Amino acid sequence: MKPENKKEDRKDRRLVEEQTGKRQVVVVIRERGGKALPFVFGKEVDAIPTIKAKVATGTVIHADEASGWNAPARLLRDAACQPLEGIQGR
């Protein structure tokens, strides 16, 4: 028989002392109508060098709404180069 799920017996895995350090994130760089490149990282911010290396200069990057992407998105915006001549943003 399954034991009762009592609130006082539960672990709050959001707390630092209850985290194992094994958490990983999957980042997928997806081309519109093209291929997808999946990568695994320890944190979202660890994906920045790979994104910079794999994505062409001037490319518009869209991320999901997860709060973990706030700092990495700022880093990408700050490091972005000027768009290529003759190509306008959408």
PDB file of N, CA, C and O in Angstrom, chain B, residues numbered from 101:
ATOM      1  N   MET B 101       0.844  -1.182   0.000  1.00  0.00           N
ATOM      2  CA  MET B 101       0.000   0.000   0.000  1.00  0.00           C
ATOM      3  C   MET B 101       0.890   1.247   0.000  1.00  0.00           C
ATOM      4  O   MET B 101       1.924   1.279   0.667  1.00  0.00           O
ATOM      5  N   LYS B 102       0.487   2.247  -0.736  1.00  0.00           N
ATOM      6  CA  LYS B 102       1.238   3.494  -0.858  1.00  0.00           C
ATOM      7  C   LYS B 102       1.148   4.309   0.439  1.00  0.00           C
ATOM      8  O   LYS B 102       0.059   4.469   0.991  1.00  0.00           O
ATOM      9  N   PRO B 103       2.307   4.836   0.939  1.00  0.00           N
ATOM     10  CA  PRO B 103       2.254   5.648   2.160  1.00  0.00           C
ATOM     11  C   PRO B 103       1.549   6.986   1.909  1.00  0.00           C
ATOM     12  O   PRO B 103       1.495   7.479   0.782  1.00  0.00           O
ATOM     13  N   GLU B 104       1.019   7.550   2.977  1.00  0.00           N
ATOM     14  CA  GLU B 104       0.329   8.833   2.857  1.00  0.00           C
ATOM     15  C   GLU B 104       1.308   9.935   2.468  1.00  0.00           C
ATOM     16  O   GLU B 104       2.482   9.899   2.835  1.00  0.00           O
ATOM     17  N   ASN B 105       0.816  10.896   1.735  1.00  0.00           N
ATOM     18  CA  ASN B 105       1.618  12.031   1.292  1.00  0.00           C
ATOM     19  C   ASN B 105       1.298  13.225   2.197  1.00  0.00           C
ATOM     20  O   ASN B 105       0.490  14.086   1.848  1.00  0.00           O
ATOM     21  N   LYS B 106       1.935  13.256   3.345  1.00  0.00           N
ATOM     22  CA  LYS B 106       1.658  14.309   4.317  1.00  0.00           C
ATOM     23  C   LYS B 106       2.561  15.510   4.069  1.00  0.00           C
ATOM     24  O   LYS B 106       3.741  15.361   3.750  1.00  0.00           O
ATOM     25  N   LYS B 107       1.997  16.687   4.219  1.00  0.00           N
ATOM     26  CA  LYS B 107       2.730  17.924   3.958  1.00  0.00           C
ATOM     27  C   LYS B 107       3.996  18.032   4.810  1.00  0.00           C
ATOM     28  O   LYS B 107       5.031  18.465   4.302  1.00  0.00           O
ATOM     29  N   GLU B 108       3.945  17.660   6.064  1.00  0.00           N
ATOM     30  CA  GLU B 108       5.109  17.796   6.940  1.00  0.00           C
ATOM     31  C   GLU B 108       6.239  16.827   6.577  1.00  0.00           C
ATOM     32  O   GLU B 108       7.378  17.027   6.999  1.00  0.00           O
ATOM     33  N   ASP B 109       5.941  15.792   5.809  1.00  0.00           N
ATOM     34  CA  ASP B 109       6.961  14.817   5.394  1.00  0.00           C
ATOM     35  C   ASP B 109       7.604  15.166   4.049  1.00  0.00           C
ATOM     36  O   ASP B 109       8.587  14.535   3.659  1.00  0.00           O
ATOM     37  N   ARG B 110       7.081  16.132   3.355  1.00  0.00           N
ATOM     38  CA  ARG B 110       7.585  16.471   2.021  1.00  0.00           C
ATOM     39  C   ARG B 110       8.856  17.302   2.084  1.00  0.00           C
ATOM     40  O   ARG B 110       9.062  18.074   3.021  1.00  0.00           O
ATOM     41  N   LYS B 111       9.712  17.135   1.068  1.00  0.00           N
ATOM     42  CA  LYS B 111      10.910  17.960   0.930  1.00  0.00           C
ATOM     43  C   LYS B 111      10.607  19.073  -0.067  1.00  0.00           C
ATOM     44  O   LYS B 111      10.018  18.832  -1.121  1.00  0.00           O
ATOM     45  N   ASP B 112      11.012  20.285   0.274  1.00  0.00           N
ATOM     46  CA  ASP B 112      10.853  21.409  -0.647  1.00  0.00           C
ATOM     47  C   ASP B 112      12.135  21.511  -1.472  1.00  0.00           C
ATOM     48  O   ASP B 112      13.117  22.101  -1.020  1.00  0.00           O
ATOM     49  N   ARG B 113      12.133  20.949  -2.657  1.00  0.00           N
ATOM     50  CA  ARG B 113      13.337  20.861  -3.483  1.00  0.00           C
ATOM     51  C   ARG B 113      13.764  22.204  -4.070  1.00  0.00           C
ATOM     52  O   ARG B 113      14.793  22.294  -4.740  1.00  0.00           O
ATOM     53  N   ARG B 114      12.973  23.247  -3.818  1.00  0.00           N
ATOM     54  CA  ARG B 114      13.384  24.586  -4.236  1.00  0.00           C
ATOM     55  C   ARG B 114      14.433  25.155  -3.299  1.00  0.00           C
ATOM     56  O   ARG B 114      15.190  26.046  -3.686  1.00  0.00           O
ATOM     57  N   LEU B 115      14.489  24.655  -2.074  1.00  0.00           N
ATOM     58  CA  LEU B 115      15.453  25.143  -1.081  1.00  0.00           C
ATOM     59  C   LEU B 115      16.847  24.598  -1.389  1.00  0.00           C
ATOM     60  O   LEU B 115      16.992  23.447  -1.799  1.00  0.00           O
ATOM     61  N   VAL B 116      17.865  25.426  -1.190  1.00  0.00           N
ATOM     62  CA  VAL B 116      19.243  25.057  -1.504  1.00  0.00           C
ATOM     63  C   VAL B 116      19.667  23.777  -0.790  1.00  0.00           C
ATOM     64  O   VAL B 116      20.314  22.921  -1.393  1.00  0.00           O
ATOM     65  N   GLU B 117      19.316  23.638   0.474  1.00  0.00           N
ATOM     66  CA  GLU B 117      19.747  22.464   1.238  1.00  0.00           C
ATOM     67  C   GLU B 117      19.118  21.159   0.738  1.00  0.00           C
ATOM     68  O   GLU B 117      19.613  20.080   1.063  1.00  0.00           O
ATOM     69  N   GLU B 118      18.046  21.238  -0.038  1.00  0.00           N
ATOM     70  CA  GLU B 118      17.391  20.041  -0.575  1.00  0.00           C
ATOM     71  C   GLU B 118      17.795  19.743  -2.025  1.00  0.00           C
ATOM     72  O   GLU B 118      17.330  18.760  -2.602  1.00  0.00           O
ATOM     73  N   GLN B 119      18.647  20.574  -2.611  1.00  0.00           N
ATOM     74  CA  GLN B 119      19.047  20.360  -3.999  1.00  0.00           C
ATOM     75  C   GLN B 119      20.281  19.473  -4.063  1.00  0.00           C
ATOM     76  O   GLN B 119      21.157  19.552  -3.201  1.00  0.00           O
ATOM     77  N   THR B 120      20.346  18.625  -5.094  1.00  0.00           N
ATOM     78  CA  THR B 120      21.431  17.653  -5.210  1.00  0.00           C
ATOM     79  C   THR B 120      22.585  18.154  -6.071  1.00  0.00           C
ATOM     80  O   THR B 120      23.679  17.592  -6.012  1.00  0.00           O
ATOM     81  N   GLY B 121      22.369  19.188  -6.862  1.00  0.00           N
ATOM     82  CA  GLY B 121      23.408  19.680  -7.756  1.00  0.00           C
ATOM     83  C   GLY B 121      23.457  18.929  -9.078  1.00  0.00           C
ATOM     84  O   GLY B 121      24.336  19.187  -9.900  1.00  0.00           O
ATOM     85  N   LYS B 122      22.543  18.018  -9.291  1.00  0.00           N
ATOM     86  CA  LYS B 122      22.521  17.225 -10.519  1.00  0.00           C
ATOM     87  C   LYS B 122      21.673  17.854 -11.621  1.00  0.00           C
ATOM     88  O   LYS B 122      21.602  17.320 -12.728  1.00  0.00           O
ATOM     89  N   ARG B 123      21.038  18.966 -11.332  1.00  0.00           N
ATOM     90  CA  ARG B 123      20.141  19.607 -12.299  1.00  0.00           C
ATOM     91  C   ARG B 123      20.906  20.016 -13.546  1.00  0.00           C
ATOM     92  O   ARG B 123      22.015  20.543 -13.457  1.00  0.00           O
ATOM     93  N   GLN B 124      20.312  19.771 -14.711  1.00  0.00           N
ATOM     94  CA  GLN B 124      20.892  20.191 -15.975  1.00  0.00           C
ATOM     95  C   GLN B 124      19.791  20.818 -16.819  1.00  0.00           C
ATOM     96  O   GLN B 124      18.604  20.584 -16.588  1.00  0.00           O
ATOM     97  N   VAL B 125      20.195  21.608 -17.791  1.00  0.00           N
ATOM     98  CA  VAL B 125      19.233  22.211 -18.703  1.00  0.00           C
ATOM     99  C   VAL B 125      19.576  21.795 -20.133  1.00  0.00           C
ATOM    100  O   VAL B 125      20.741  21.614 -20.485  1.00  0.00           O
ATOM    101  N   VAL B 126      18.550  21.653 -20.925  1.00  0.00           N
ATOM    102  CA  VAL B 126      18.730  21.364 -22.345  1.00  0.00           C
ATOM    103  C   VAL B 126      18.432  22.645 -23.106  1.00  0.00           C
ATOM    104  O   VAL B 126      17.366  23.239 -22.945  1.00  0.00           O
ATOM    105  N   VAL B 127      19.372  23.066 -23.931  1.00  0.00           N
ATOM    106  CA  VAL B 127      19.203  24.262 -24.754  1.00  0.00           C
ATOM    107  C   VAL B 127      19.174  23.803 -26.206  1.00  0.00           C
ATOM    108  O   VAL B 127      20.059  23.073 -26.652  1.00  0.00           O
ATOM    109  N   VAL B 128      18.164  24.228 -26.932  1.00  0.00           N
ATOM    110  CA  VAL B 128      18.048  23.860 -28.336  1.00  0.00           C
ATOM    111  C   VAL B 128      18.135  25.123 -29.174  1.00  0.00           C
ATOM    112  O   VAL B 128      17.345  26.051 -29.004  1.00  0.00           O
ATOM    113  N   ILE B 129      19.102  25.149 -30.078  1.00  0.00           N
ATOM    114  CA  ILE B 129      19.219  26.244 -31.043  1.00  0.00           C
ATOM    115  C   ILE B 129      18.490  25.757 -32.287  1.00  0.00           C
ATOM    116  O   ILE B 129      18.923  24.807 -32.940  1.00  0.00           O
ATOM    117  N   ARG B 130      17.382  26.413 -32.608  1.00  0.00           N
ATOM    118  CA  ARG B 130      16.540  25.941 -33.705  1.00  0.00           C
ATOM    119  C   ARG B 130      16.480  26.987 -34.808  1.00  0.00           C
ATOM    120  O   ARG B 130      16.223  28.165 -34.560  1.00  0.00           O
ATOM    121  N   GLU B 131      16.719  26.536 -36.012  1.00  0.00           N
ATOM    122  CA  GLU B 131      16.619  27.381 -37.192  1.00  0.00           C
ATOM    123  C   GLU B 131      15.166  27.399 -37.645  1.00  0.00           C
ATOM    124  O   GLU B 131      14.497  26.366 -37.623  1.00  0.00           O
ATOM    125  N   ARG B 132      14.684  28.538 -38.046  1.00  0.00           N
ATOM    126  CA  ARG B 132      13.306  28.606 -38.522  1.00  0.00           C
ATOM    127  C   ARG B 132      13.171  27.735 -39.775  1.00  0.00           C
ATOM    128  O   ARG B 132      13.833  27.987 -40.782  1.00  0.00           O
ATOM    129  N   GLY B 133      12.324  26.725 -39.714  1.00  0.00           N
ATOM    130  CA  GLY B 133      12.118  25.837 -40.849  1.00  0.00           C
ATOM    131  C   GLY B 133      13.333  24.970 -41.151  1.00  0.00           C
ATOM    132  O   GLY B 133      13.423  24.394 -42.235  1.00  0.00           O
ATOM    133  N   GLY B 134      14.264  24.868 -40.217  1.00  0.00           N
ATOM    134  CA  GLY B 134      15.490  24.116 -40.459  1.00  0.00           C
ATOM    135  C   GLY B 134      15.800  23.143 -39.352  1.00  0.00           C
ATOM    136  O   GLY B 134      14.900  22.617 -38.697  1.00  0.00           O
ATOM    137  N   LYS B 135      17.085  22.905 -39.145  1.00  0.00           N
ATOM    138  CA  LYS B 135      17.505  21.912 -38.168  1.00  0.00           C
ATOM    139  C   LYS B 135      17.545  22.470 -36.743  1.00  0.00           C
ATOM    140  O   LYS B 135      17.512  23.680 -36.523  1.00  0.00           O
ATOM    141  N   ALA B 136      17.616  21.549 -35.796  1.00  0.00           N
ATOM    142  CA  ALA B 136      17.712  21.911 -34.378  1.00  0.00           C
ATOM    143  C   ALA B 136      18.995  21.324 -33.815  1.00  0.00           C
ATOM    144  O   ALA B 136      19.333  20.175 -34.099  1.00  0.00           O
ATOM    145  N   LEU B 137      19.713  22.112 -33.017  1.00  0.00           N
ATOM    146  CA  LEU B 137      20.950  21.669 -32.373  1.00  0.00           C
ATOM    147  C   LEU B 137      20.733  21.631 -30.868  1.00  0.00           C
ATOM    148  O   LEU B 137      20.689  22.688 -30.240  1.00  0.00           O
ATOM    149  N   PRO B 138      20.596  20.444 -30.262  1.00  0.00           N
ATOM    150  CA  PRO B 138      20.404  20.354 -28.814  1.00  0.00           C
ATOM    151  C   PRO B 138      21.738  20.273 -28.070  1.00  0.00           C
ATOM    152  O   PRO B 138      22.685  19.649 -28.548  1.00  0.00           O
ATOM    153  N   PHE B 139      21.803  20.911 -26.894  1.00  0.00           N
ATOM    154  CA  PHE B 139      22.987  20.893 -26.043  1.00  0.00           C
ATOM    155  C   PHE B 139      22.542  20.762 -24.591  1.00  0.00           C
ATOM    156  O   PHE B 139      21.441  21.188 -24.242  1.00  0.00           O
ATOM    157  N   VAL B 140      23.381  20.181 -23.744  1.00  0.00           N
ATOM    158  CA  VAL B 140      23.088  20.043 -22.312  1.00  0.00           C
ATOM    159  C   VAL B 140      24.120  20.850 -21.527  1.00  0.00           C
ATOM    160  O   VAL B 140      25.320  20.751 -21.780  1.00  0.00           O
ATOM    161  N   PHE B 141      23.637  21.658 -20.565  1.00  0.00           N
ATOM    162  CA  PHE B 141      24.495  22.519 -19.753  1.00  0.00           C
ATOM    163  C   PHE B 141      24.078  22.426 -18.292  1.00  0.00           C
ATOM    164  O   PHE B 141      22.991  21.943 -17.974  1.00  0.00           O
ATOM    165  N   GLY B 142      24.946  22.889 -17.419  1.00  0.00           N
ATOM    166  CA  GLY B 142      24.637  22.926 -15.995  1.00  0.00           C
ATOM    167  C   GLY B 142      23.689  24.054 -15.642  1.00  0.00           C
ATOM    168  O   GLY B 142      22.832  23.901 -14.771  1.00  0.00           O
ATOM    169  N   LYS B 143      23.838  25.202 -16.322  1.00  0.00           N
ATOM    170  CA  LYS B 143      22.984  26.379 -16.101  1.00  0.00           C
ATOM    171  C   LYS B 143      22.723  27.030 -17.457  1.00  0.00           C
ATOM    172  O   LYS B 143      23.474  26.809 -18.407  1.00  0.00           O
ATOM    173  N   GLU B 144      21.675  27.822 -17.547  1.00  0.00           N
ATOM    174  CA  GLU B 144      21.354  28.505 -18.795  1.00  0.00           C
ATOM    175  C   GLU B 144      22.496  29.405 -19.257  1.00  0.00           C
ATOM    176  O   GLU B 144      22.807  29.465 -20.447  1.00  0.00           O
ATOM    177  N   VAL B 145      23.119  30.106 -18.306  1.00  0.00           N
ATOM    178  CA  VAL B 145      24.176  31.051 -18.653  1.00  0.00           C
ATOM    179  C   VAL B 145      25.390  30.338 -19.268  1.00  0.00           C
ATOM    180  O   VAL B 145      26.156  30.961 -20.004  1.00  0.00           O
ATOM    181  N   ASP B 146      25.573  29.059 -18.982  1.00  0.00           N
ATOM    182  CA  ASP B 146      26.680  28.292 -19.564  1.00  0.00           C
ATOM    183  C   ASP B 146      26.509  28.088 -21.071  1.00  0.00           C
ATOM    184  O   ASP B 146      27.465  27.720 -21.754  1.00  0.00           O
ATOM    185  N   ALA B 147      25.317  28.320 -21.589  1.00  0.00           N
ATOM    186  CA  ALA B 147      25.039  28.130 -23.010  1.00  0.00           C
ATOM    187  C   ALA B 147      25.508  29.306 -23.864  1.00  0.00           C
ATOM    188  O   ALA B 147      25.606  29.172 -25.083  1.00  0.00           O
ATOM    189  N   ILE B 148      25.797  30.443 -23.261  1.00  0.00           N
ATOM    190  CA  ILE B 148      26.131  31.661 -24.008  1.00  0.00           C
ATOM    191  C   ILE B 148      27.291  31.463 -24.985  1.00  0.00           C
ATOM    192  O   ILE B 148      27.142  31.818 -26.154  1.00  0.00           O
ATOM    193  N   PRO B 149      28.446  30.913 -24.567  1.00  0.00           N
ATOM    194  CA  PRO B 149      29.541  30.746 -25.535  1.00  0.00           C
ATOM    195  C   PRO B 149      29.164  29.858 -26.723  1.00  0.00           C
ATOM    196  O   PRO B 149      29.575  30.127 -27.851  1.00  0.00           O
ATOM    197  N   THR B 150      28.391  28.813 -26.476  1.00  0.00           N
ATOM    198  CA  THR B 150      27.973  27.925 -27.555  1.00  0.00           C
ATOM    199  C   THR B 150      27.022  28.639 -28.501  1.00  0.00           C
ATOM    200  O   THR B 150      27.133  28.495 -29.718  1.00  0.00           O
ATOM    201  N   ILE B 151      26.091  29.407 -27.955  1.00  0.00           N
ATOM    202  CA  ILE B 151      25.151  30.151 -28.796  1.00  0.00           C
ATOM    203  C   ILE B 151      25.912  31.150 -29.658  1.00  0.00           C
ATOM    204  O   ILE B 151      25.639  31.283 -30.851  1.00  0.00           O
ATOM    205  N   LYS B 152      26.869  31.853 -29.050  1.00  0.00           N
ATOM    206  CA  LYS B 152      27.661  32.826 -29.814  1.00  0.00           C
ATOM    207  C   LYS B 152      28.454  32.153 -30.930  1.00  0.00           C
ATOM    208  O   LYS B 152      28.608  32.718 -32.012  1.00  0.00           O
ATOM    209  N   ALA B 153      28.956  30.945 -30.666  1.00  0.00           N
ATOM    210  CA  ALA B 153      29.766  30.234 -31.652  1.00  0.00           C
ATOM    211  C   ALA B 153      28.926  29.646 -32.785  1.00  0.00           C
ATOM    212  O   ALA B 153      29.406  29.533 -33.913  1.00  0.00           O
ATOM    213  N   LYS B 154      27.690  29.275 -32.500  1.00  0.00           N
ATOM    214  CA  LYS B 154      26.866  28.569 -33.483  1.00  0.00           C
ATOM    215  C   LYS B 154      25.901  29.457 -34.261  1.00  0.00           C
ATOM    216  O   LYS B 154      25.440  29.077 -35.337  1.00  0.00           O
ATOM    217  N   VAL B 155      25.593  30.641 -33.722  1.00  0.00           N
ATOM    218  CA  VAL B 155      24.588  31.514 -34.340  1.00  0.00           C
ATOM    219  C   VAL B 155      25.288  32.654 -35.075  1.00  0.00           C
ATOM    220  O   VAL B 155      26.197  33.286 -34.537  1.00  0.00           O
ATOM    221  N   ALA B 156      24.860  32.908 -36.295  1.00  0.00           N
ATOM    222  CA  ALA B 156      25.489  33.947 -37.120  1.00  0.00           C
ATOM    223  C   ALA B 156      25.253  35.336 -36.542  1.00  0.00           C
ATOM    224  O   ALA B 156      24.220  35.599 -35.927  1.00  0.00           O
ATOM    225  N   THR B 157      26.216  36.215 -36.747  1.00  0.00           N
ATOM    226  CA  THR B 157      26.125  37.594 -36.313  1.00  0.00           C
ATOM    227  C   THR B 157      24.922  38.265 -36.971  1.00  0.00           C
ATOM    228  O   THR B 157      24.691  38.078 -38.165  1.00  0.00           O
ATOM    229  N   GLY B 158      24.165  39.032 -36.219  1.00  0.00           N
ATOM    230  CA  GLY B 158      23.016  39.737 -36.757  1.00  0.00           C
ATOM    231  C   GLY B 158      21.723  38.948 -36.686  1.00  0.00           C
ATOM    232  O   GLY B 158      20.667  39.455 -37.065  1.00  0.00           O
ATOM    233  N   THR B 159      21.790  37.721 -36.207  1.00  0.00           N
ATOM    234  CA  THR B 159      20.604  36.878 -36.102  1.00  0.00           C
ATOM    235  C   THR B 159      19.735  37.350 -34.942  1.00  0.00           C
ATOM    236  O   THR B 159      20.249  37.681 -33.873  1.00  0.00           O
ATOM    237  N   VAL B 160      18.427  37.382 -35.149  1.00  0.00           N
ATOM    238  CA  VAL B 160      17.495  37.708 -34.073  1.00  0.00           C
ATOM    239  C   VAL B 160      17.242  36.433 -33.282  1.00  0.00           C
ATOM    240  O   VAL B 160      16.840  35.417 -33.848  1.00  0.00           O
ATOM    241  N   ILE B 161      17.478  36.486 -31.972  1.00  0.00           N
ATOM    242  CA  ILE B 161      17.331  35.309 -31.117  1.00  0.00           C
ATOM    243  C   ILE B 161      16.092  35.471 -30.248  1.00  0.00           C
ATOM    244  O   ILE B 161      15.868  36.526 -29.656  1.00  0.00           O
ATOM    245  N   HIS B 162      15.291  34.410 -30.180  1.00  0.00           N
ATOM    246  CA  HIS B 162      14.103  34.390 -29.328  1.00  0.00           C
ATOM    247  C   HIS B 162      14.287  33.310 -28.273  1.00  0.00           C
ATOM    248  O   HIS B 162      14.708  32.199 -28.596  1.00  0.00           O
ATOM    249  N   ALA B 163      13.980  33.616 -27.023  1.00  0.00           N
ATOM    250  CA  ALA B 163      14.059  32.631 -25.937  1.00  0.00           C
ATOM    251  C   ALA B 163      12.671  32.481 -25.326  1.00  0.00           C
ATOM    252  O   ALA B 163      11.792  33.317 -25.536  1.00  0.00           O
ATOM    253  N   ASP B 164      12.488  31.407 -24.569  1.00  0.00           N
ATOM    254  CA  ASP B 164      11.190  31.229 -23.928  1.00  0.00           C
ATOM    255  C   ASP B 164      11.043  32.209 -22.761  1.00  0.00           C
ATOM    256  O   ASP B 164      11.931  33.023 -22.509  1.00  0.00           O
ATOM    257  N   GLU B 165       9.936  32.123 -22.069  1.00  0.00           N
ATOM    258  CA  GLU B 165       9.627  33.091 -21.023  1.00  0.00           C
ATOM    259  C   GLU B 165      10.160  32.700 -19.650  1.00  0.00           C
ATOM    260  O   GLU B 165       9.876  33.383 -18.667  1.00  0.00           O
ATOM    261  N   ALA B 166      10.928  31.613 -19.562  1.00  0.00           N
ATOM    262  CA  ALA B 166      11.463  31.180 -18.267  1.00  0.00           C
ATOM    263  C   ALA B 166      12.400  32.245 -17.711  1.00  0.00           C
ATOM    264  O   ALA B 166      13.194  32.825 -18.451  1.00  0.00           O
ATOM    265  N   SER B 167      12.309  32.501 -16.411  1.00  0.00           N
ATOM    266  CA  SER B 167      13.116  33.556 -15.793  1.00  0.00           C
ATOM    267  C   SER B 167      14.608  33.244 -15.838  1.00  0.00           C
ATOM    268  O   SER B 167      15.430  34.151 -15.709  1.00  0.00           O
ATOM    269  N   GLY B 168      14.967  31.987 -16.018  1.00  0.00           N
ATOM    270  CA  GLY B 168      16.371  31.620 -16.115  1.00  0.00           C
ATOM    271  C   GLY B 168      17.066  32.206 -17.326  1.00  0.00           C
ATOM    272  O   GLY B 168      18.296  32.224 -17.386  1.00  0.00           O
ATOM    273  N   TRP B 169      16.297  32.686 -18.292  1.00  0.00           N
ATOM    274  CA  TRP B 169      16.881  33.267 -19.505  1.00  0.00           C
ATOM    275  C   TRP B 169      17.026  34.775 -19.432  1.00  0.00           C
ATOM    276  O   TRP B 169      17.500  35.373 -20.398  1.00  0.00           O
ATOM    277  N   ASN B 170      16.645  35.422 -18.340  1.00  0.00           N
ATOM    278  CA  ASN B 170      16.758  36.877 -18.244  1.00  0.00           C
ATOM    279  C   ASN B 170      18.207  37.345 -18.332  1.00  0.00           C
ATOM    280  O   ASN B 170      18.521  38.215 -19.145  1.00  0.00           O
ATOM    281  N   ALA B 171      19.092  36.787 -17.514  1.00  0.00           N
ATOM    282  CA  ALA B 171      20.510  37.190 -17.541  1.00  0.00           C
ATOM    283  C   ALA B 171      21.201  36.769 -18.836  1.00  0.00           C
ATOM    284  O   ALA B 171      21.904  37.588 -19.428  1.00  0.00           O
ATOM    285  N   PRO B 172      21.035  35.518 -19.309  1.00  0.00           N
ATOM    286  CA  PRO B 172      21.670  35.152 -20.578  1.00  0.00           C
ATOM    287  C   PRO B 172      21.195  36.007 -21.759  1.00  0.00           C
ATOM    288  O   PRO B 172      21.990  36.344 -22.636  1.00  0.00           O
ATOM    289  N   ALA B 173      19.931  36.350 -21.784  1.00  0.00           N
ATOM    290  CA  ALA B 173      19.418  37.182 -22.875  1.00  0.00           C
ATOM    291  C   ALA B 173      20.073  38.557 -22.847  1.00  0.00           C
ATOM    292  O   ALA B 173      20.378  39.123 -23.897  1.00  0.00           O
ATOM    293  N   ARG B 174      20.290  39.096 -21.647  1.00  0.00           N
ATOM    294  CA  ARG B 174      20.973  40.381 -21.513  1.00  0.00           C
ATOM    295  C   ARG B 174      22.405  40.270 -22.034  1.00  0.00           C
ATOM    296  O   ARG B 174      22.879  41.164 -22.735  1.00  0.00           O
ATOM    297  N   LEU B 175      23.097  39.180 -21.696  1.00  0.00           N
ATOM    298  CA  LEU B 175      24.470  38.982 -22.167  1.00  0.00           C
ATOM    299  C   LEU B 175      24.522  38.891 -23.691  1.00  0.00           C
ATOM    300  O   LEU B 175      25.416  39.454 -24.323  1.00  0.00           O
ATOM    301  N   LEU B 176      23.563  38.182 -24.271  1.00  0.00           N
ATOM    302  CA  LEU B 176      23.533  38.057 -25.732  1.00  0.00           C
ATOM    303  C   LEU B 176      23.238  39.398 -26.391  1.00  0.00           C
ATOM    304  O   LEU B 176      23.840  39.733 -27.411  1.00  0.00           O
ATOM    305  N   ARG B 177      22.317  40.169 -25.814  1.00  0.00           N
ATOM    306  CA  ARG B 177      21.992  41.481 -26.371  1.00  0.00           C
ATOM    307  C   ARG B 177      23.193  42.412 -26.289  1.00  0.00           C
ATOM    308  O   ARG B 177      23.488  43.132 -27.243  1.00  0.00           O
ATOM    309  N   ASP B 178      23.890  42.402 -25.152  1.00  0.00           N
ATOM    310  CA  ASP B 178      25.039  43.281 -24.966  1.00  0.00           C
ATOM    311  C   ASP B 178      26.187  42.927 -25.904  1.00  0.00           C
ATOM    312  O   ASP B 178      26.935  43.809 -26.325  1.00  0.00           O
ATOM    313  N   ALA B 179      26.332  41.647 -26.235  1.00  0.00           N
ATOM    314  CA  ALA B 179      27.442  41.197 -27.075  1.00  0.00           C
ATOM    315  C   ALA B 179      27.076  41.161 -28.551  1.00  0.00           C
ATOM    316  O   ALA B 179      27.927  40.877 -29.394  1.00  0.00           O
ATOM    317  N   ALA B 180      25.820  41.445 -28.873  1.00  0.00           N
ATOM    318  CA  ALA B 180      25.377  41.337 -30.266  1.00  0.00           C
ATOM    319  C   ALA B 180      26.080  42.361 -31.144  1.00  0.00           C
ATOM    320  O   ALA B 180      26.298  43.504 -30.741  1.00  0.00           O
ATOM    321  N   CYS B 181      26.426  41.935 -32.335  1.00  0.00           N
ATOM    322  CA  CYS B 181      27.045  42.831 -33.315  1.00  0.00           C
ATOM    323  C   CYS B 181      25.942  43.472 -34.152  1.00  0.00           C
ATOM    324  O   CYS B 181      24.779  43.075 -34.075  1.00  0.00           O
ATOM    325  N   GLN B 182      26.312  44.446 -34.933  1.00  0.00           N
ATOM    326  CA  GLN B 182      25.339  45.111 -35.782  1.00  0.00           C
ATOM    327  C   GLN B 182      24.845  44.138 -36.858  1.00  0.00           C
ATOM    328  O   GLN B 182      25.614  43.301 -37.331  1.00  0.00           O
ATOM    329  N   PRO B 183      23.569  44.241 -37.249  1.00  0.00           N
ATOM    330  CA  PRO B 183      23.040  43.370 -38.304  1.00  0.00           C
ATOM    331  C   PRO B 183      23.814  43.566 -39.613  1.00  0.00           C
ATOM    332  O   PRO B 183      24.378  44.630 -39.866  1.00  0.00           O
ATOM    333  N   LEU B 184      23.827  42.525 -40.426  1.00  0.00           N
ATOM    334  CA  LEU B 184      24.483  42.592 -41.715  1.00  0.00           C
ATOM    335  C   LEU B 184      23.802  43.642 -42.600  1.00  0.00           C
ATOM    336  O   LEU B 184      22.586  43.819 -42.518  1.00  0.00           O
ATOM    337  N   GLU B 185      24.566  44.334 -43.435  1.00  0.00           N
ATOM    338  CA  GLU B 185      23.990  45.366 -44.304  1.00  0.00           C
ATOM    339  C   GLU B 185      22.986  44.743 -45.253  1.00  0.00           C
ATOM    340  O   GLU B 185      23.203  43.644 -45.764  1.00  0.00           O
ATOM    341  N   GLY B 186      21.901  45.436 -45.486  1.00  0.00           N
ATOM    342  CA  GLY B 186      20.895  44.985 -46.431  1.00  0.00           C
ATOM    343  C   GLY B 186      19.875  44.043 -45.836  1.00  0.00           C
ATOM    344  O   GLY B 186      18.882  43.722 -46.488  1.00  0.00           O
ATOM    345  N   ILE B 187      20.096  43.588 -44.604  1.00  0.00           N
ATOM    346  CA  ILE B 187      19.134  42.690 -43.959  1.00  0.00           C
ATOM    347  C   ILE B 187      18.451  43.476 -42.859  1.00  0.00           C
ATOM    348  O   ILE B 187      19.113  44.024 -41.977  1.00  0.00           O
ATOM    349  N   GLN B 188      17.142  43.530 -42.907  1.00  0.00           N
ATOM    350  CA  GLN B 188      16.377  44.286 -41.908  1.00  0.00           C
ATOM    351  C   GLN B 188      15.716  43.333 -40.941  1.00  0.00           C
ATOM    352  O   GLN B 188      15.372  42.207 -41.299  1.00  0.00           O
ATOM    353  N   GLY B 189      15.539  43.792 -39.703  1.00  0.00           N
ATOM    354  CA  GLY B 189      14.853  42.977 -38.691  1.00  0.00           C
ATOM    355  C   GLY B 189      13.396  42.798 -39.039  1.00  0.00           C
ATOM    356  O   GLY B 189      12.821  43.582 -39.793  1.00  0.00           O
ATOM    357  N   ARG B 190      12.806  41.760 -38.484  1.00  0.00           N
ATOM    358  CA  ARG B 190      11.395  41.470 -38.769  1.00  0.00           C
ATOM    359  C   ARG B 190      10.514  42.017 -37.690  1.00  0.00           C
ATOM    360  O   ARG B 190       9.293  41.870 -37.757  1.00  0.00           O
TER     361      ARG B 190
END
